[in-house]
Amino acid sequence: MSSPIETIITPVTHDLGAFKVRRSLPAKARTMVGPFIFVDQFGPARLAPGEGMDVRPHPHINLATVTYLFDGAIDHRDSLGTFQRIDPGAINLMTAGHGIVHSERSPGDTRAAGPGFYGMQTWLALPDGKEEIDPAFEHVAAGTLPVVEGEGVRATVLMGELWGVTAPTTCHSPTIYADLVLAEGASVAIDAEADERAVLVTEGAATLDGQPLSQFDLVILAPGHRALLKATSPARAMLLGGGAFATPRHVFWNFVSSSRDRINQAKEDWRGGKFPTIPGDDKEYIPIPEVPKTVSYP
């Protein structure tokens, strides 16, 4: 019997003091799963009273960011003039296209008690022919995301089509993304329609065709293999993937592109102050680090 697992990626953990961020993509073993080129899982954590998360303004090109929370809240601002709070169960989709700047901060009403953080942030590379589209922002409320329920299973479809339902979230290329909550002993089939698929267990314990999965590992499924995800305790897992990219993507800091020259231009544009600013949050910015934590040149 063939293994359901092609590759297992153990995330690199960045300890930010108040909370941890676990980054599984990009990795040496694998740059992408479908359009997903960056996968961060953060928390669960709670900051001290009076503190907050403050991710200062920073730029992106040629990608779309997807923020999804299990707990907590984040205020998003961007250079399009968007100001949008995200709460658990909703989606914030920001399409960078030819260039956007955004910030992410704890809402003021959460800081006194000490804000909590728990969720996912992923980046999706924009496909060939769409890398330089106009920037855009989309908020998809929790109540508009389709939910599929079975015996002991509750699956929220965040992007794409799964189990006969389709999420309203914009997809720039074939994409699947879902939040799976399983009772102990419950199971769900991971179908093989998508070119590339991966599962990441964020809570509890689970197996894939009987093989135990380690919490927070990004488990990439063998192409074409229909697998069974089963919870051996109450569990939560993210399913992600989509169509394989024919053209490699490069990553440097917050920039993703099929062209290294385009990334180098973005570096110079940020250093030179040529990106747009954020209305209401234009006093601070994050400089390009000498040695960024996210670099991948295939």
C-alpha positions in Angstrom: 0.0 0.0 0.0 1.5 3.4 -1.0 2.0 6.1 1.6 -0.5 8.9 1.6 2.3 11.3 2.5 4.8 12.8 0.0 6.7 15.2 2.3 6.5 16.4 5.9 7.7 19.9 6.7 8.4 20.7 10.3 8.0 24.5 10.8 10.6 26.9 11.8 9.5 28.5 15.1 10.1 32.2 15.6 9.7 33.1 19.3 8.5 36.7 19.5 8.4 36.6 23.3 4.7 37.1 23.9 3.8 34.4 21.2 5.3 32.0 18.7 5.0 32.0 15.0 5.5 28.6 13.2 6.5 29.0 9.5 6.3 25.9 7.3 6.5 27.5 3.9 8.7 28.3 2.2 11.1 25.6 3.2 14.2 24.0 1.7 12.2 20.8 1.0 9.3 22.6 -0.7 8.6 26.2 -1.8 4.8 25.9 -2.7 1.7 23.8 -2.3 -0.6 24.9 -5.1 -0.6 28.7 -4.9 0.4 28.7 -1.2 4.0 30.0 -0.9 4.0 31.2 2.7 2.3 29.4 5.6 2.4 30.8 9.2 0.5 29.5 12.2 0.6 31.8 15.3 -0.4 31.4 18.9 -2.4 30.5 20.8 -1.2 33.3 23.1 -2.4 36.2 25.2 -0.5 39.4 25.7 -0.2 41.3 29.0 -2.8 43.9 29.8 -2.0 47.1 28.0 0.1 45.4 25.3 -0.8 44.8 21.7 0.4 43.5 18.4 1.8 46.2 16.2 3.0 45.1 12.7 4.1 48.4 11.2 3.5 49.4 7.6 5.3 47.1 5.1 5.0 46.4 1.4 4.0 43.4 -0.8 4.1 42.6 -4.5 2.8 39.8 -6.8 0.9 37.9 -4.1 -2.3 37.8 -2.0 -2.3 37.5 1.8 -5.0 35.5 3.5 -5.6 36.1 7.3 -7.9 33.7 9.2 -8.3 33.8 13.0 -9.4 31.1 15.5 -9.2 33.7 18.4 -8.5 37.4 18.8 -8.9 40.4 16.5 -6.7 42.4 14.2 -7.2 45.8 12.6 -6.0 45.9 9.0 -5.1 49.1 7.2 -3.7 49.5 3.7 -2.6 52.0 1.1 -5.9 51.6 -0.7 -7.5 53.4 2.3 -9.0 50.1 3.7 -9.7 49.9 7.5 -11.1 46.5 8.4 -11.2 44.6 11.7 -11.0 40.9 11.3 -12.6 38.6 14.0 -12.6 34.8 14.2 -14.1 32.9 11.3 -13.8 35.7 8.7 -11.3 36.1 5.9 -9.2 39.1 5.0 -7.9 38.7 1.5 -5.5 41.4 0.4 -4.2 41.2 -3.2 -0.9 43.1 -3.6 -0.6 43.0 -7.4 1.8 45.6 -8.5 2.3 46.9 -5.0 0.5 47.6 -1.7 1.4 48.6 1.8 -0.4 47.4 4.9 -0.3 47.3 8.7 -1.8 44.9 11.3 -2.4 46.0 14.8 -4.4 45.0 17.9 -7.7 46.9 18.1 -7.8 49.5 20.8 -10.7 47.9 22.6 -8.7 44.7 23.1 -5.6 46.1 24.6 -6.7 46.9 28.2 -7.4 43.3 29.0 -4.5 41.9 26.9 -5.3 40.7 23.4 -5.3 37.1 22.4 -3.8 35.7 19.1 -4.5 32.4 17.4 -4.7 31.8 13.7 -3.2 31.5 10.3 -1.7 33.8 7.8 -0.8 32.5 4.4 0.4 34.1 1.1 -0.7 32.9 -2.3 1.5 33.6 -5.3 -0.4 35.3 -8.1 -0.4 33.2 -11.3 1.3 34.1 -14.6 -0.4 37.0 -16.3 -1.9 38.3 -13.0 1.2 39.2 -10.9 0.9 42.9 -11.7 -2.9 43.3 -11.4 -4.3 46.2 -9.5 -4.1 45.9 -5.7 -7.4 45.0 -4.0 -8.9 44.1 -0.6 -11.8 41.8 0.3 -13.3 41.0 3.6 -15.5 37.8 3.7 -17.6 37.7 6.9 -17.7 34.5 8.9 -21.4 34.0 8.2 -21.0 33.9 4.4 -18.4 31.1 4.4 -20.0 27.7 3.7 -20.0 25.0 6.3 -20.2 21.3 5.7 -21.1 19.1 8.6 -21.0 15.4 9.1 -20.8 12.9 12.0 -18.4 14.7 14.4 -17.0 16.9 11.6 -17.5 20.6 10.9 -15.6 21.9 7.8 -15.6 25.6 6.9 -14.6 26.1 3.3 -12.5 29.3 3.2 -11.5 29.3 -0.5 -12.4 27.2 -3.5 -14.8 24.3 -3.9 -14.8 21.3 -1.5 -17.4 18.7 -0.6 -19.9 20.2 -3.0 -19.9 23.8 -1.8 -17.9 26.9 -3.0 -16.6 29.7 -0.8 -17.3 33.3 -2.0 -13.7 34.3 -1.5 -11.9 35.4 -4.7 -9.4 32.9 -6.1 -6.8 34.1 -8.6 -5.9 30.6 -9.5 -7.3 27.1 -8.5 -7.2 27.1 -4.7 -8.6 25.0 -1.9 -8.5 26.1 1.8 -10.6 24.8 4.7 -10.8 24.7 8.5 -11.6 21.2 9.8 -12.9 20.6 13.3 -13.2 17.0 14.3 -14.6 15.2 17.4 -12.5 12.3 18.7 -12.9 9.4 16.4 -14.4 11.4 13.6 -13.0 11.3 10.1 -13.1 13.2 6.8 -12.0 12.1 3.3 -9.4 14.3 1.6 -10.2 14.0 -2.0 -7.6 14.1 -4.8 -9.1 16.6 -7.2 -6.5 19.3 -6.5 -3.0 19.0 -8.0 -1.3 19.6 -4.6 -2.7 19.3 -1.1 -1.4 19.6 2.5 -2.8 19.2 6.0 -1.7 21.0 9.1 -3.0 19.9 12.5 -3.3 23.0 14.8 -5.0 21.3 17.8 -5.3 17.8 19.1 -4.1 14.6 17.4 -5.0 13.0 14.1 -3.9 10.3 11.6 -3.8 10.2 7.8 -4.6 6.7 6.6 -3.6 5.5 10.0 -0.2 7.4 10.1 0.0 9.7 13.1 0.5 13.4 12.3 2.6 15.7 14.5 1.0 18.9 15.5 2.0 22.0 13.4 3.8 19.9 10.7 2.8 20.7 7.2 2.0 17.2 5.7 2.0 17.2 1.9 -0.2 14.5 0.4 0.9 12.2 -2.4 -0.6 13.4 -5.7 -3.7 11.6 -6.7 -4.1 9.8 -3.4 -7.5 10.0 -1.6 -6.7 10.0 2.1 -8.7 9.7 5.3 -8.0 12.2 8.1 -9.1 10.8 11.4 -9.0 12.5 14.8 -7.6 10.5 17.7 -8.6 13.2 20.1 -10.7 16.4 19.5 -8.7 18.0 16.7 -8.5 20.9 14.3 -6.7 20.9 11.0 -6.2 23.2 8.0 -6.5 21.7 4.5 -4.8 23.8 1.8 -3.6 23.5 -1.8 -4.7 23.9 -5.4 -3.3 23.9 -8.9 0.4 23.4 -9.3 2.4 26.4 -10.7 4.4 25.8 -13.9 6.7 28.8 -13.3 8.8 29.0 -10.2 8.3 31.8 -7.8 11.1 33.7 -5.9 10.6 35.0 -2.3 12.6 37.8 -0.6 11.2 39.2 2.6 7.7 40.4 1.8 8.1 40.2 -2.0 7.1 37.3 -4.2 7.5 37.2 -8.0 8.4 35.0 -10.9 11.2 37.6 -11.7 14.2 38.3 -9.5 14.6 41.6 -11.3 11.1 42.6 -10.2 11.9 41.8 -6.6 15.1 43.9 -6.8 13.0 46.7 -8.2 10.6 46.4 -5.3 13.5 46.6 -2.8 14.7 49.8 -4.4 11.2 51.2 -4.5 10.6 50.6 -0.8 14.0 52.0 0.2 13.3 55.0 -2.0 9.8 55.7 -0.6 8.1 55.0 -3.9 5.4 52.8 -2.5 2.1 54.4 -1.5 1.4 55.2 2.2 -1.4 54.1 4.5 -4.0 56.8 5.4 -4.1 57.0 9.2 -0.9 54.9 9.6 1.9 56.7 7.8 4.3 57.6 10.6 6.1 54.3 10.9 7.4 51.6 8.6 9.4 48.4 8.6 12.8 48.7 6.8 14.1 45.9 4.7 16.2 43.6 6.9 19.8 42.9 6.0 19.1 39.2 6.4 15.3 38.5 6.0 13.8 35.4 7.7 11.9 34.6 4.5 14.0 33.9 1.4 13.6 31.2 -1.2 15.2 31.2 -4.6 14.2 28.0 -6.5 
